[in-house]
Amino acid sequence: MNIVGVDIGGTFTDLVGCVDGMIVTSKSSTTPADPTRGAADVLRLANCSLPDIGEVLHGSTTAINTVLERKGAKTALVTTRGFRDVYAIGRGNRIEAFNLFFHRPKPLVPRKLTFEVTERITHTGDIRTAIDRAKIEKLAQEIKALGVEAVAVCFLHSYANPDHERIAGEILRNALPGVFVTLSHEILREFREYERTSTTVLNAYVGPRLSNYLGTLEDFLRGDKFAGKVRIMRSNGGVMSLDQAKVQPVSMMESGPVAGMIGAGRLAAHLGLEQCIGFDMGGTTAKSSLITRGEPAIEEGYVIGEHAAGQPMQLPVVDIVEVGNGGGSIAWVDETGGLHVGPQSAGADPGPACYGKGSEDPVVTDADLVLGRINGGRFLGGNMGLDVAASVRAIEKKVSGPLKLSAAEGAFGIATIADTNMSLSVRAVSVNKGVDPRETAMIAFGGAGPLHAVSIARQIFIPRVVIPKLPGTFSALGMLMASWRQDFVRTLVGRLGQLDAAVVARVFDELGASGKEQMERDGISGQIADFRFFADLRYVGQEHALAIPVSGPDMLTDDTAKVRELFNVEHDLRYGQSAIEEQMEVVNLRLVVTAAREDTVAEDWLTQDWEPESDAEETSREVIYDDPAKPVTARVLWRPALPAGFKLTGPAVIEEPNSTILIHPDDEVTVTKAGHLIIDIASAG
């Protein structure tokens, strides 16, 4: 079966596919006003005929950008009377205690659009105060008059009993046709009112834009006689159906970046890397994730935006740390003469100054071009020429002039600050988690990742950098390896070993039934499905919990010795200590249902022997590495022509159609049997 993965980023749209047994790739500029144009361009460039394609996998940054740019729908929030301000108050902790400018997350729904409903369900699921249907009908008309585009409904303890939310949802959906209505229990059934409310609001806030976007994408595909399946990459590292993505677009928040980390995990397993850091640098942001034994870490929660002031999302997400630095990040000088890079980005339009679209703002790509690290004549395989003179003018006007520096010095400052900023994301998934970077490797990808990876590795003493095949479109390749995945959760609080066995068994059955229903909706065969249950456990008195695998209800009610042992070991690994004498309690039960891809074409290609192209002429050019006044003559090689086993010692620049790899002086490069590049850092350790 012919398959393609399409990754629409903020700057470029990438495609990797397997068509007629061959791997095909393409890259094109994203069109922000209509992302499907980018999809059409990459399909055309790769000579992919949609009627011949059996499956399209898709990831996008549209959801997360909608939140970060606060360009979502006009949203109303409906909640239980007396709890109107839970969403605005949030948590009482001050994450950045010494930040004088600290501020709490700004709600996506203003207080005037937050409405209270008289109803009450207890934490056990019992109805204390019944909901009044007539009042909900009246509220629907009030909301309609306000021109609201989306409604989020989150009632107190609806995770235990969603009956009242179902009633409210039925009335609102009937009374407000065309309005996107989200019910919290349809997104997650887990306690913590603030995080659950925030997640529900996020789904409603991005719902209209994402539903329209996905509908447009589907119309484009079907209009070109595509009759296959469409799968959407989700933040937990799996894929879901297009119909589910329209209902739960919040699951797409990190759909593009996580695909690259899935691919990096597969490559790490192939290379035998016990622990490594996936590093993805695109045009707008740089992302990092810690990968252990071939698997990126999954966290049961995430913050969209800044850690202290962003929007909480209580869903399973591949643990990615993101910073606002990419190839298109704008360099600027503040009123005190300080040079900054990002988080503002030039995006795809107008893009860097060197694109020749009229931009006068210098970005990281402009700096790399001026430093000689990029070949303007070979950018995007030679399909997009870059104007180095425009880059020089932009840097001189906005950076070098105000700081009284040469253009080369200004460019070097931009690149150095960008590398330092991006190293923070790498530190966050290594040093900040107690992992010694000297004992890891970095797998670098994204259009700009291979260009900056070695500089970042040198800063924090990572001894080895791996550049996979097709680094510039690696996230799209990762989509072709992603399994179908669904996560389900039920809150169930009680002391380990003292829970009611009948209640625990019922919750296990409910989770299993939910998993099977979703499989049937998505056409997933039970023969390939894998059901795995987890219990969120904590020591009594703790606030947060760890997910521990359990095989059935008995592990929580009868023979609890095994799960206690597993929890103590995991607690010691995570926090450096365990308290084996302390009592434990369960707070949630989880079910993860996965179905591995029936084809392994992408993974097979990732590990198959490398077949180089015909020889390409080696050249050289002046490249600035550490001193703007002392450029170094570097070898320039064409990667597709390098055979397996080829070795070189830097300085060098290795170019390929959609990326460039910068090799520093004395670093050693080896081409593996499968065609991946291994860079051993000379100064590491």
Legacy VTK file of the C-alpha trace (Angstrom):
# vtk DataFile Version 3.0
C-alpha trace
ASCII
DATASET POLYDATA
POINTS 685 float
0.000 0.000 0.000
1.249 3.502 -0.869
1.388 5.818 2.159
2.490 9.406 2.768
3.110 11.503 5.863
2.519 15.254 5.614
3.839 17.544 8.357
2.607 21.138 8.153
4.810 23.399 10.262
4.811 27.122 10.803
7.454 27.679 8.112
7.673 24.588 5.896
5.427 21.706 4.894
7.211 18.353 4.618
6.291 15.073 2.952
7.774 11.608 3.233
6.057 8.660 1.596
6.491 5.161 0.334
5.153 4.979 -3.208
5.589 1.902 -5.373
8.190 0.600 -2.939
10.299 3.775 -3.083
10.809 6.449 -0.421
9.862 9.889 -1.764
10.319 13.272 -0.087
9.533 16.913 -0.708
9.444 20.237 1.121
7.614 23.476 0.395
6.830 26.744 2.151
3.723 26.688 4.317
0.878 28.989 3.319
-0.479 30.280 6.664
-3.784 31.455 5.168
-4.477 28.029 3.653
-2.198 25.208 4.897
-3.693 22.770 2.390
-1.862 24.663 -0.345
1.404 23.526 1.227
0.074 19.956 1.267
-0.856 20.215 -2.404
2.604 21.580 -3.227
4.535 18.777 -1.507
2.328 16.111 -3.092
2.968 17.639 -6.504
6.722 17.970 -5.910
6.908 14.315 -4.828
4.883 13.227 -7.885
2.281 11.616 -5.630
-1.079 10.902 -7.247
-3.757 10.873 -4.533
-5.919 8.204 -6.213
-2.915 5.864 -5.904
-2.360 6.591 -2.180
-3.906 4.223 0.361
-3.237 6.249 3.528
-2.341 9.818 4.440
-0.893 10.555 7.882
-0.906 14.158 8.947
0.504 16.339 11.701
0.274 20.075 12.163
1.199 22.952 14.463
-2.134 24.667 13.788
-3.667 23.766 17.164
-0.788 24.915 19.343
-0.214 28.062 17.262
-3.895 28.947 17.660
-3.412 28.960 21.441
-0.022 30.668 21.489
-1.244 33.406 19.171
-4.612 33.565 21.009
-6.486 33.363 17.718
-9.073 30.812 18.804
-12.849 30.993 18.874
-15.001 33.249 21.042
-15.676 30.694 23.760
-18.131 30.449 26.643
-17.651 28.290 29.738
-20.554 26.649 31.587
-19.823 25.301 35.058
-21.406 24.425 38.399
-22.842 27.274 40.466
-20.285 28.514 42.958
-17.313 27.434 40.830
-17.352 30.180 38.211
-13.863 31.434 39.083
-12.000 28.113 39.354
-10.625 28.578 35.846
-9.426 32.127 36.498
-7.967 31.433 39.969
-6.030 28.342 38.911
-3.481 27.056 41.416
-2.309 28.916 44.486
1.376 28.135 44.011
3.871 30.648 42.643
6.045 28.687 40.242
8.612 31.463 39.762
8.972 32.735 43.309
11.637 35.354 42.541
10.214 36.645 39.260
8.902 40.148 39.964
6.939 40.086 36.720
5.323 36.694 37.312
1.693 36.432 36.280
-0.779 33.586 36.280
-2.163 32.086 33.076
-4.559 34.468 31.387
-7.846 32.597 30.838
-8.926 31.998 27.258
-12.511 32.683 28.376
-13.315 36.058 29.995
-15.407 36.070 33.180
-18.353 37.689 31.385
-18.594 34.565 29.201
-18.456 32.163 32.156
-21.892 30.957 33.262
-23.090 29.050 36.323
-25.680 26.272 36.409
-27.467 25.007 39.503
-26.596 21.305 39.721
-24.414 19.179 41.952
-22.897 15.721 41.721
-20.734 14.418 44.559
-17.259 12.942 44.164
-18.825 9.487 44.439
-21.094 10.164 41.447
-24.304 10.598 43.439
-26.721 13.339 42.354
-27.241 15.841 45.152
-28.993 18.570 43.123
-30.656 17.671 39.834
-30.066 19.850 36.788
-32.955 22.005 35.513
-33.447 21.474 31.769
-35.540 24.635 31.388
-32.762 26.798 32.791
-30.217 25.231 30.425
-32.530 26.011 27.500
-32.753 29.622 28.677
-28.974 29.797 29.071
-28.544 28.494 25.513
-30.520 31.444 24.158
-28.462 33.866 26.231
-25.230 32.379 24.847
-26.619 32.464 21.309
-27.331 36.187 21.603
-23.682 36.819 22.496
-22.408 35.408 19.198
-20.330 32.697 20.844
-18.531 30.267 18.501
-17.715 27.528 21.019
-18.940 26.353 24.430
-17.017 24.373 27.045
-19.057 22.540 29.691
-17.263 21.375 32.825
-19.366 20.473 35.862
-17.992 19.616 39.293
-17.223 15.880 39.638
-18.570 15.065 36.173
-15.640 12.656 35.857
-17.507 10.464 38.405
-20.929 10.836 36.785
-21.339 12.691 33.454
-25.173 12.563 33.345
-25.631 16.302 33.924
-23.051 17.177 31.286
-24.796 14.914 28.804
-28.128 16.691 29.440
-26.539 20.133 29.091
-24.651 19.056 25.985
-27.769 17.715 24.288
-29.675 20.951 24.911
-26.816 23.233 23.866
-26.071 21.310 20.689
-29.717 21.362 19.640
-30.162 25.046 20.446
-26.827 26.216 19.010
-26.318 24.614 15.589
-22.919 25.497 14.195
-21.469 26.177 17.656
-18.659 23.842 18.751
-19.723 22.290 22.092
-17.197 20.403 24.233
-18.139 18.339 27.299
-15.337 17.647 29.762
-16.141 13.952 30.190
-15.766 13.458 26.431
-12.184 14.701 26.669
-11.072 13.160 29.984
-12.645 11.687 33.098
-10.094 12.658 35.700
-10.208 14.782 38.818
-8.440 18.164 39.356
-11.050 20.787 38.513
-8.698 23.496 37.272
-6.706 21.320 34.875
-9.835 19.523 33.646
-11.561 22.861 33.016
-8.513 24.253 31.225
-8.295 21.174 28.974
-11.992 21.401 28.112
-11.677 25.108 27.326
-8.622 24.456 25.131
-10.590 21.916 23.103
-13.465 24.362 22.617
-11.151 27.304 21.926
-9.327 25.586 19.035
-12.339 23.510 17.946
-13.905 25.730 15.254
-10.595 26.582 13.605
-9.283 22.993 13.686
-12.593 21.485 12.565
-12.661 23.858 9.618
-8.993 23.170 8.882
-9.453 19.392 8.987
-12.625 19.664 6.925
-10.780 21.692 4.302
-7.984 19.122 4.274
-10.475 16.294 3.827
-12.281 18.157 1.038
-8.963 18.728 -0.717
-8.001 15.055 -0.461
-11.400 13.659 -1.435
-11.785 16.245 -4.179
-8.684 14.825 -5.813
-10.219 11.324 -5.764
-8.373 10.120 -2.668
-10.275 7.076 -1.335
-7.905 5.900 1.395
-7.655 6.464 5.139
-6.670 9.722 6.820
-4.903 9.415 10.171
-4.032 12.387 12.364
-0.939 12.442 14.557
-1.770 13.108 18.184
0.275 14.437 21.087
0.594 11.057 22.832
2.740 9.686 20.009
-0.041 7.728 18.313
-2.495 8.423 15.521
-6.276 8.794 15.468
-9.027 8.996 12.880
-9.919 12.251 11.162
-13.419 12.170 12.679
-12.035 11.885 16.207
-9.585 14.718 15.566
-12.491 16.996 14.606
-14.153 16.288 17.965
-10.988 16.279 20.102
-8.610 18.740 18.406
-6.878 19.398 21.744
-5.214 16.005 21.170
-3.345 17.585 18.224
-1.438 20.202 20.230
1.991 18.671 19.542
1.020 16.445 16.630
3.891 17.489 14.372
6.876 17.499 16.765
6.047 14.193 18.491
6.271 12.299 15.194
9.942 13.187 14.900
10.562 11.936 18.424
8.860 8.628 17.568
11.232 8.268 14.616
14.208 9.232 16.798
13.214 6.527 19.260
13.172 3.891 16.519
16.592 5.036 15.318
17.989 5.013 18.873
16.847 1.413 19.298
18.469 0.484 15.976
21.772 2.088 17.027
21.654 0.547 20.504
21.516 3.904 22.293
20.226 3.344 25.831
19.504 7.019 26.409
19.529 9.896 23.968
18.029 13.315 23.360
15.878 13.997 20.337
16.466 17.539 19.051
14.229 19.067 16.399
14.898 22.577 15.100
12.494 23.930 12.541
11.726 27.394 11.303
9.806 28.624 14.358
10.776 26.554 17.398
13.290 24.039 18.713
12.106 20.959 20.587
13.881 18.404 22.771
12.782 15.113 24.317
14.560 12.484 26.406
14.388 9.026 24.822
15.094 5.943 26.948
15.402 2.457 25.454
13.847 3.692 22.227
10.781 5.290 23.827
10.133 9.015 24.373
8.771 9.780 27.844
5.018 10.315 28.163
3.752 12.832 30.712
0.166 12.981 31.978
-0.051 16.716 31.567
1.446 19.591 29.643
1.506 23.382 29.568
0.868 25.249 26.312
3.253 28.194 26.298
5.451 29.298 29.186
5.759 26.822 32.041
4.543 29.299 34.652
2.029 31.303 32.638
0.843 28.871 29.959
-2.404 26.947 29.576
-2.486 23.543 31.383
-3.607 20.522 29.403
-4.281 17.325 31.349
-3.787 14.744 28.608
-0.980 12.278 27.855
1.706 14.038 25.830
5.164 13.028 24.684
7.407 14.982 27.064
8.758 17.705 24.785
10.392 20.945 25.912
10.009 23.700 23.367
11.690 27.096 23.012
10.836 29.905 20.625
13.999 29.682 18.553
14.186 28.357 15.019
15.612 29.251 11.664
13.053 32.030 11.292
13.457 33.538 14.779
13.931 37.305 14.559
17.026 38.976 16.038
16.446 42.326 17.740
18.230 44.827 19.946
16.492 46.237 23.018
16.672 49.811 24.301
19.682 48.975 26.506
21.694 47.498 23.631
21.034 43.860 24.461
20.818 41.426 21.556
17.933 38.925 21.584
16.788 36.148 19.269
13.108 35.164 19.201
10.562 34.229 20.261
9.013 36.238 17.421
9.342 34.463 14.085
9.269 35.622 10.485
7.371 32.426 9.612
6.926 31.374 6.013
5.689 34.758 4.843
7.641 36.998 4.587
10.275 34.667 6.048
13.977 35.549 6.400
15.368 38.572 4.621
17.326 36.249 2.312
14.053 34.866 0.893
13.653 38.107 -1.011
10.051 38.709 0.049
10.679 42.173 1.419
11.466 41.360 5.058
14.009 43.635 6.745
14.177 41.621 9.970
17.294 39.451 10.312
16.697 35.899 11.482
18.867 32.905 12.358
18.845 31.659 8.749
20.199 35.039 7.610
22.984 34.751 10.176
23.879 31.218 9.050
24.008 32.403 5.443
26.323 35.333 6.257
28.569 33.018 8.308
29.014 30.770 5.275
27.286 27.831 6.947
24.514 27.672 4.334
24.951 27.493 0.588
22.437 29.941 -0.858
22.552 28.204 -4.225
21.691 24.765 -2.833
18.914 25.708 -0.395
15.995 23.258 -0.677
18.001 21.282 -3.200
18.594 24.375 -5.299
14.890 25.076 -5.748
15.015 28.246 -3.652
17.909 30.665 -4.050
18.923 32.810 -1.092
20.035 36.448 -1.295
23.096 36.873 0.943
23.216 40.627 0.247
19.692 40.997 1.669
20.789 39.143 4.797
23.777 41.432 5.224
21.595 44.530 4.846
19.086 43.284 7.411
21.772 42.391 9.946
23.595 45.688 9.459
20.389 47.699 9.844
18.869 45.937 12.861
21.869 44.437 14.687
25.357 45.432 13.542
24.558 49.124 13.128
23.015 49.692 16.574
25.766 47.621 18.229
28.604 49.040 16.090
29.692 45.627 14.834
30.569 44.187 11.449
27.949 42.116 9.633
29.930 38.951 10.413
30.134 39.843 14.108
26.419 40.538 14.214
25.645 37.248 12.480
27.927 35.365 14.861
26.178 36.964 17.843
22.767 35.933 16.489
23.842 32.318 15.951
25.548 32.105 19.365
22.523 33.444 21.256
20.194 31.128 19.337
22.369 28.120 20.223
22.399 29.117 23.884
18.630 29.570 23.928
18.082 26.188 22.324
20.474 24.484 24.700
18.011 25.358 27.471
15.489 22.888 26.032
18.172 20.195 25.874
19.178 20.917 29.478
15.535 20.760 30.551
15.177 17.146 29.385
18.584 16.036 30.644
20.317 18.000 33.407
17.039 19.156 34.949
15.885 15.529 35.149
19.072 14.244 36.731
20.487 12.848 33.482
24.167 13.497 32.726
24.412 14.755 29.108
27.900 13.222 28.902
26.229 9.812 29.061
23.784 10.484 26.236
23.788 11.088 22.501
21.798 13.626 20.514
19.680 12.708 17.491
19.244 15.953 15.556
16.737 16.613 12.805
14.474 19.299 11.383
15.529 21.608 8.595
17.913 23.572 10.840
18.669 20.968 13.527
21.789 19.440 11.911
23.217 22.917 11.358
23.147 23.855 15.047
23.259 20.488 16.830
27.032 20.243 17.232
27.306 23.738 18.731
24.617 22.868 21.281
26.206 19.494 22.033
29.530 21.212 22.685
27.927 23.618 25.148
26.624 20.849 27.400
29.262 18.181 26.665
27.172 15.682 24.721
29.850 13.444 23.172
28.009 12.179 20.097
25.505 13.580 17.610
23.525 11.426 15.182
22.085 12.896 11.996
19.534 10.470 10.517
18.725 10.010 6.882
16.260 12.660 5.667
16.748 14.949 8.688
14.938 17.857 7.046
11.709 15.852 6.724
12.238 13.444 9.609
9.013 14.282 11.465
7.008 13.320 8.398
8.966 10.060 8.280
8.160 9.452 11.956
4.443 9.566 11.167
4.846 6.472 9.018
6.022 4.587 12.144
3.354 5.737 14.608
0.867 3.255 16.056
-2.847 3.885 16.504
-3.250 4.866 20.161
-6.054 5.796 22.517
-5.814 6.735 26.204
-8.675 6.364 28.683
-8.756 7.335 32.365
-11.138 7.056 35.325
-10.554 8.637 38.712
-10.751 6.085 41.520
-9.349 7.206 44.875
-8.655 4.790 47.709
-6.008 3.065 49.817
-4.145 0.305 48.041
-5.490 -3.031 49.231
-8.609 -1.470 50.762
-10.539 -0.631 47.605
-13.915 -2.234 46.964
-13.145 -5.153 44.626
-16.488 -4.847 42.817
-15.957 -1.142 42.147
-12.420 -1.695 40.848
-13.601 -4.528 38.590
-16.401 -2.325 37.228
-13.969 0.490 36.361
-11.643 -1.953 34.591
-14.622 -3.219 32.581
-15.762 0.324 31.717
-12.296 1.251 30.482
-12.062 -1.924 28.420
-15.476 -1.290 26.888
-14.478 2.281 25.975
-11.362 0.985 24.270
-13.307 -1.573 22.232
-15.914 1.018 21.201
-13.219 3.351 19.899
-11.580 0.480 18.029
-14.865 -0.318 16.302
-15.395 3.334 15.354
-11.923 3.517 13.819
-12.032 0.095 12.180
-9.164 -1.352 14.236
-8.959 -5.156 14.344
-8.967 -6.741 17.793
-6.253 -9.109 16.632
-3.641 -6.353 16.518
-4.822 -4.320 19.520
-2.786 -4.232 22.728
-4.600 -3.316 25.979
-2.406 -2.092 28.854
-3.740 -0.936 32.209
-1.993 1.424 34.622
-2.756 2.664 38.123
-1.747 6.149 39.246
-0.216 5.549 42.684
1.239 7.816 45.337
2.273 7.673 48.952
-0.534 8.857 51.216
-0.118 12.601 51.652
1.500 13.234 48.278
-0.124 15.449 45.653
0.999 13.825 42.409
1.217 10.191 41.341
3.178 7.801 39.133
1.567 5.498 36.569
2.413 1.873 37.355
1.466 -1.044 35.039
-1.137 -3.453 36.454
-2.487 -6.639 34.918
-5.902 -6.619 36.583
-8.071 -5.600 39.556
-6.471 -8.134 41.917
-3.190 -6.210 41.953
-5.011 -3.301 43.610
-7.370 -5.158 45.935
-5.822 -8.498 46.936
-2.205 -9.325 46.195
-0.678 -5.816 46.213
2.954 -6.771 46.894
3.996 -6.631 43.230
2.514 -3.211 42.515
4.052 -1.843 45.739
7.452 -3.080 44.636
7.041 -1.577 41.159
5.998 1.783 42.604
8.909 1.938 45.056
11.396 1.159 42.290
9.888 3.795 39.971
9.774 6.390 42.777
13.441 5.767 43.514
14.361 6.106 39.829
12.353 9.312 39.459
13.163 11.059 42.726
16.222 9.286 44.149
14.413 7.783 47.135
11.466 5.623 48.158
9.550 5.169 51.407
8.733 1.465 51.466
7.027 1.649 54.868
4.559 4.327 53.789
0.989 3.499 52.838
-0.038 3.971 49.213
-3.204 5.059 47.521
-4.676 4.790 44.044
-6.025 7.959 42.393
-6.686 6.946 38.766
-6.946 3.905 36.549
-5.723 4.226 32.973
-6.001 2.182 29.822
-3.701 2.574 26.833
-4.874 0.808 23.698
-2.433 0.606 20.806
-2.426 -1.072 17.422
0.913 -1.260 15.675
1.107 -0.513 11.979
0.690 -3.591 9.844
3.398 -2.324 7.493
6.945 -1.595 8.636
8.128 0.086 5.459
9.454 3.227 7.176
11.323 1.349 9.898
12.722 -1.080 7.351
13.992 1.814 5.243
15.508 3.467 8.328
17.714 0.414 8.909
18.340 -0.887 5.392
21.751 -0.631 3.741
22.639 2.763 2.316
22.947 3.093 -1.456
24.768 6.326 -2.361
24.200 8.284 -5.514
26.917 8.767 -8.119
29.969 10.725 -7.073
29.623 14.462 -6.480
32.436 16.969 -6.706
33.888 18.092 -3.388
34.418 21.845 -3.012
35.385 24.212 -0.189
34.418 27.597 1.197
35.134 29.987 4.037
33.008 29.297 7.121
32.947 31.188 10.423
32.968 28.874 13.425
34.319 30.565 16.569
35.869 33.859 15.465
34.165 36.245 12.990
37.574 37.664 12.094
39.047 34.257 11.283
36.941 32.239 8.856
38.085 28.670 8.292
38.347 26.871 4.978
35.922 23.964 5.233
35.377 20.997 2.955
31.936 20.978 1.334
30.471 17.573 0.530
27.182 16.298 -0.908
25.679 13.802 1.523
23.723 11.650 -0.967
27.061 10.747 -2.601
28.847 9.649 0.592
29.192 5.833 0.798
28.693 3.732 3.929
31.885 3.619 5.967
33.046 7.045 4.738
34.933 9.042 7.386
36.130 12.603 7.640
37.505 15.035 10.196
36.181 18.580 10.371
36.005 21.384 9.527
33.403 20.497 6.935
29.928 21.284 5.694
27.830 18.349 4.507
24.924 19.445 2.332
21.815 17.543 1.284
18.554 18.539 -0.407
16.619 19.650 2.695
19.240 20.292 5.355
22.874 21.176 6.060
25.201 19.573 8.618
27.932 21.741 10.148
31.032 19.792 11.253
33.355 21.696 13.585
37.163 21.444 13.444
38.528 18.106 14.708
35.076 16.494 14.998
34.991 13.049 13.388
32.156 11.896 11.127
31.310 8.347 10.101
28.610 7.197 7.690
26.936 4.076 9.108
25.972 1.029 7.109
22.400 2.363 6.957
23.538 5.843 5.885
23.150 7.775 9.154
25.893 10.181 10.205
27.660 9.689 13.547
29.543 12.775 14.724
32.021 12.298 17.585
32.626 15.645 19.259
36.326 16.413 19.696
35.992 18.577 22.796
33.374 16.463 24.612
34.256 15.348 28.143
LINES 1 686
685 0 1 2 3 4 5 6 7 8 9 10 11 12 13 14 15 16 17 18 19 20 21 22 23 24 25 26 27 28 29 30 31 32 33 34 35 36 37 38 39 40 41 42 43 44 45 46 47 48 49 50 51 52 53 54 55 56 57 58 59 60 61 62 63 64 65 66 67 68 69 70 71 72 73 74 75 76 77 78 79 80 81 82 83 84 85 86 87 88 89 90 91 92 93 94 95 96 97 98 99 100 101 102 103 104 105 106 107 108 109 110 111 112 113 114 115 116 117 118 119 120 121 122 123 124 125 126 127 128 129 130 131 132 133 134 135 136 137 138 139 140 141 142 143 144 145 146 147 148 149 150 151 152 153 154 155 156 157 158 159 160 161 162 163 164 165 166 167 168 169 170 171 172 173 174 175 176 177 178 179 180 181 182 183 184 185 186 187 188 189 190 191 192 193 194 195 196 197 198 199 200 201 202 203 204 205 206 207 208 209 210 211 212 213 214 215 216 217 218 219 220 221 222 223 224 225 226 227 228 229 230 231 232 233 234 235 236 237 238 239 240 241 242 243 244 245 246 247 248 249 250 251 252 253 254 255 256 257 258 259 260 261 262 263 264 265 266 267 268 269 270 271 272 273 274 275 276 277 278 279 280 281 282 283 284 285 286 287 288 289 290 291 292 293 294 295 296 297 298 299 300 301 302 303 304 305 306 307 308 309 310 311 312 313 314 315 316 317 318 319 320 321 322 323 324 325 326 327 328 329 330 331 332 333 334 335 336 337 338 339 340 341 342 343 344 345 346 347 348 349 350 351 352 353 354 355 356 357 358 359 360 361 362 363 364 365 366 367 368 369 370 371 372 373 374 375 376 377 378 379 380 381 382 383 384 385 386 387 388 389 390 391 392 393 394 395 396 397 398 399 400 401 402 403 404 405 406 407 408 409 410 411 412 413 414 415 416 417 418 419 420 421 422 423 424 425 426 427 428 429 430 431 432 433 434 435 436 437 438 439 440 441 442 443 444 445 446 447 448 449 450 451 452 453 454 455 456 457 458 459 460 461 462 463 464 465 466 467 468 469 470 471 472 473 474 475 476 477 478 479 480 481 482 483 484 485 486 487 488 489 490 491 492 493 494 495 496 497 498 499 500 501 502 503 504 505 506 507 508 509 510 511 512 513 514 515 516 517 518 519 520 521 522 523 524 525 526 527 528 529 530 531 532 533 534 535 536 537 538 539 540 541 542 543 544 545 546 547 548 549 550 551 552 553 554 555 556 557 558 559 560 561 562 563 564 565 566 567 568 569 570 571 572 573 574 575 576 577 578 579 580 581 582 583 584 585 586 587 588 589 590 591 592 593 594 595 596 597 598 599 600 601 602 603 604 605 606 607 608 609 610 611 612 613 614 615 616 617 618 619 620 621 622 623 624 625 626 627 628 629 630 631 632 633 634 635 636 637 638 639 640 641 642 643 644 645 646 647 648 649 650 651 652 653 654 655 656 657 658 659 660 661 662 663 664 665 666 667 668 669 670 671 672 673 674 675 676 677 678 679 680 681 682 683 684
